[in-house]
Amino acid sequence: MTENELIATSINIYEWGSRVYKTSTDSSDWDYIAIVPDDFPKEPDQYEFGNRTYNIEHESEWINKLQKNSVEVLECISLSPQFIIKKRKSYPFIFNPESAHAAISERASIAWVKGKKKLTIEKDFDWRGGKKSIWHSLRLYLFGCQLAQCGIIWDYTIANKYYNDIVVVRHGETGQEEWEYLKKTYHTLNNNLHSQMKAEFEKVKTGEYIPIYSIRPSKKYYEVMKNV
């Protein structure tokens, strides 16, 4: 299959990853989520064309993820038009705070654990991948706070102030040394962000926040979030 054929077959295509978060470099790949009809081949689940990777989601699977408020869905539905490459179809979506909270908590927790494993376990060793996983954990909790406040992610760059120190700068000669630095520097922050996200979702339950997609957060709230 050619790239043009995949694009033509796809129902919707969303850009995601480093170029959306604005952490990309000139050598970064372009990552996309492509929603395809259910009769599209099940394998492979990724197609690569040069430096462009398309992650395949079959339509029924995507609808199921919409219902579950999965993390990738929450990131895609909040995208500004510049990151929506193709959109032939809209799907009904109900923001479920409990499902979103659970999905983000699980994904962020897994990212933190993966980060440690990739830096400290020989068979899993991946220096940059491990460091990026630690950063993704913080990013997910910060995204979760935004979702609780108004049902969308309005600032995909909110975790970027941590990116250089976590992902780019080298803090040790070994993966273990790198992990010790990241744990000492960011473990408490990671836990605090988790607690903050939980508190924000509690405000939805009590009615203090009413997530509506057309409403952006107050300037006061945004200033608080910038300083987390």
C-alpha positions as CSV (number, residue, x, y, z in Angstrom):
1,M,0.0,0.0,0.0
2,T,1.2,3.5,-0.9
3,E,0.9,6.5,1.4
4,N,-1.6,8.1,-1.0
5,E,-3.7,4.9,-0.9
6,L,-3.7,4.9,2.9
7,I,-4.7,8.5,3.1
8,A,-7.5,8.0,0.5
9,T,-8.8,5.0,2.4
10,S,-8.7,6.6,5.8
11,I,-11.8,8.2,7.3
12,N,-10.0,10.6,9.6
13,I,-6.3,11.3,10.2
14,Y,-4.9,13.2,13.2
15,E,-1.4,14.3,13.8
16,W,0.0,13.6,17.2
17,G,3.2,13.2,19.2
18,S,6.2,15.5,19.4
19,R,5.1,17.9,16.6
20,V,1.8,18.5,18.4
21,Y,3.6,18.9,21.8
22,K,6.2,21.2,20.1
23,T,9.1,19.2,21.3
24,S,10.2,18.0,17.9
25,T,13.5,18.6,16.2
26,D,14.4,18.8,12.5
27,S,15.1,15.1,12.6
28,S,11.9,14.1,14.4
29,D,9.4,11.8,12.7
30,W,5.9,12.8,11.8
31,D,3.3,10.7,13.7
32,Y,-0.3,10.2,12.8
33,I,-3.4,8.3,13.9
34,A,-5.4,7.1,10.9
35,I,-9.0,5.9,11.4
36,V,-9.8,3.3,8.8
37,P,-12.9,1.2,7.9
38,D,-13.3,-2.1,9.7
39,D,-12.6,-4.1,6.5
40,F,-9.1,-2.6,6.3
41,P,-6.4,-5.2,7.0
42,K,-5.8,-5.9,10.7
43,E,-2.0,-6.2,10.1
44,P,0.2,-4.3,10.2
45,D,-1.0,-1.8,12.8
46,Q,1.5,0.8,11.6
47,Y,2.6,2.0,8.2
48,E,5.9,3.8,7.7
49,F,6.7,6.0,4.7
50,G,10.1,7.6,5.2
51,N,9.9,9.7,8.4
52,R,6.1,9.5,8.5
53,T,4.4,6.8,10.7
54,Y,0.6,6.1,10.6
55,N,-0.8,4.3,13.6
56,I,-3.9,2.4,12.4
57,E,-7.2,2.5,14.3
58,H,-10.2,0.6,12.9
59,E,-13.4,2.5,13.1
60,S,-15.2,0.1,15.6
61,E,-12.1,0.1,17.8
62,W,-12.0,3.9,17.7
63,I,-15.7,4.2,18.6
64,N,-15.0,1.9,21.6
65,K,-12.1,4.1,22.6
66,L,-14.3,7.1,22.4
67,Q,-16.8,5.5,24.7
68,K,-14.0,4.7,27.2
69,N,-12.4,8.2,27.0
70,S,-9.1,6.6,26.1
71,V,-6.0,8.8,26.2
72,E,-5.3,8.9,22.5
73,V,-9.0,9.9,21.8
74,L,-8.8,12.7,24.4
75,E,-5.7,14.0,22.7
76,C,-7.1,13.8,19.2
77,I,-10.5,15.5,19.9
78,S,-8.8,18.5,21.5
79,L,-6.6,19.2,18.5
80,S,-6.8,22.5,16.6
81,P,-7.6,22.3,12.9
82,Q,-4.0,22.6,11.8
83,F,-3.3,19.1,13.2
84,I,-6.4,17.4,11.7
85,I,-5.0,16.2,8.4
86,K,-8.3,14.6,7.2
87,K,-11.8,14.5,8.6
88,R,-14.6,12.8,6.7
89,K,-16.7,11.8,9.7
90,S,-17.6,13.0,13.1
91,Y,-18.4,10.6,16.0
92,P,-20.6,11.2,19.0
93,F,-18.6,11.7,22.1
94,I,-19.5,12.2,25.7
95,F,-16.8,13.3,28.1
96,N,-16.9,11.0,31.1
97,P,-14.7,12.4,33.9
98,E,-14.4,9.1,35.7
99,S,-13.4,7.2,32.6
100,A,-10.9,9.9,31.6
101,H,-9.4,10.1,35.1
102,A,-8.9,6.3,35.2
103,A,-7.5,6.2,31.6
104,I,-5.0,8.9,32.3
105,S,-4.0,7.6,35.7
106,E,-3.3,4.2,34.3
107,R,-1.3,5.5,31.2
108,A,0.8,7.9,33.3
109,S,1.6,5.2,35.9
110,I,2.7,2.8,33.2
111,A,4.8,5.5,31.6
112,W,6.7,6.2,34.9
113,V,7.3,2.4,35.4
114,K,8.4,2.0,31.8
115,G,10.8,4.9,32.2
116,K,12.5,3.2,35.2
117,K,12.7,-0.2,33.5
118,K,14.2,1.3,30.3
119,L,16.9,3.0,32.3
120,T,17.7,0.3,34.8
121,I,17.0,-3.2,33.3
122,E,19.5,-4.4,30.7
123,K,17.1,-6.3,28.5
124,D,14.7,-3.3,28.3
125,F,17.4,-0.6,28.1
126,D,16.5,2.4,26.0
127,W,18.2,5.6,27.2
128,R,16.1,8.2,25.3
129,G,12.9,6.1,25.4
130,G,13.2,5.8,29.2
131,K,13.7,9.5,29.7
132,K,10.8,10.3,27.4
133,S,8.6,7.9,29.4
134,I,9.3,9.9,32.6
135,W,8.4,13.1,30.8
136,H,5.2,11.6,29.4
137,S,4.1,10.7,32.9
138,L,4.2,14.4,33.9
139,R,2.7,15.5,30.7
140,L,-0.3,13.2,31.0
141,Y,-1.1,14.4,34.5
142,L,-0.9,18.0,33.4
143,F,-3.2,17.2,30.4
144,G,-5.6,15.5,32.8
145,C,-5.8,18.7,34.9
146,Q,-6.9,20.6,31.8
147,L,-9.4,18.0,30.8
148,A,-11.0,18.1,34.3
149,Q,-11.3,21.8,34.1
150,C,-13.1,22.1,30.8
151,G,-13.2,18.8,29.0
152,I,-10.4,19.6,26.5
153,I,-6.6,19.9,26.3
154,W,-6.0,23.6,25.5
155,D,-2.2,23.7,25.9
156,Y,-0.2,20.8,24.5
157,T,3.0,22.5,25.5
158,I,2.3,22.7,29.3
159,A,4.9,20.1,30.2
160,N,7.6,21.4,27.9
161,K,9.4,23.3,30.7
162,Y,10.5,19.9,32.0
163,Y,11.4,18.5,28.7
164,N,15.0,19.6,28.3
165,D,16.1,18.6,31.8
166,I,14.4,15.2,31.6
167,V,14.9,14.1,28.0
168,V,17.8,16.1,26.5
169,V,20.3,16.7,29.3
170,R,22.4,13.7,30.4
171,H,22.7,13.4,34.2
172,G,24.8,10.3,34.6
173,E,27.2,7.9,32.9
174,T,24.9,4.9,33.3
175,G,21.1,4.4,33.1
176,Q,21.0,3.7,36.8
177,E,22.6,7.1,37.5
178,E,20.2,8.8,35.2
179,W,17.3,7.1,36.9
180,E,18.5,8.1,40.3
181,Y,18.7,11.8,39.2
182,L,15.2,11.7,37.6
183,K,13.7,9.9,40.6
184,K,15.2,12.4,43.1
185,T,14.2,15.4,41.0
186,Y,10.8,14.5,39.7
187,H,9.3,11.7,41.7
188,T,7.7,14.0,44.2
189,L,6.4,16.3,41.4
190,N,5.0,13.3,39.6
191,N,3.1,12.3,42.7
192,N,1.9,15.8,43.3
193,L,0.6,16.2,39.8
194,H,-1.2,12.9,40.2
195,S,-2.8,14.2,43.4
196,Q,-3.6,17.5,41.7
197,M,-5.3,15.8,38.8
198,K,-7.4,13.7,41.2
199,A,-8.4,16.9,43.0
200,E,-9.4,18.6,39.7
201,F,-11.6,15.6,38.7
202,E,-13.2,15.7,42.2
203,K,-14.3,19.3,41.4
204,V,-16.2,18.0,38.4
205,K,-18.1,15.5,40.6
206,T,-19.1,18.3,43.0
207,G,-20.2,20.6,40.1
208,E,-17.5,23.2,40.6
209,Y,-16.3,22.4,37.0
210,I,-18.7,21.8,34.2
211,P,-16.6,20.6,31.2
212,I,-18.0,22.1,28.0
213,Y,-15.9,22.1,24.9
214,S,-16.7,25.6,23.9
215,I,-15.5,27.1,27.2
216,R,-11.8,27.9,27.7
217,P,-10.4,28.1,31.3
218,S,-10.1,31.3,33.2
219,K,-6.9,33.3,33.0
220,K,-6.4,32.8,36.7
221,Y,-6.6,29.0,36.3
222,Y,-4.2,29.1,33.4
223,E,-1.7,31.1,35.4
224,V,-1.8,28.6,38.2
225,M,-1.3,25.7,35.8
226,K,1.7,27.4,34.1
227,N,3.4,27.5,37.5
228,V,2.9,23.8,38.4
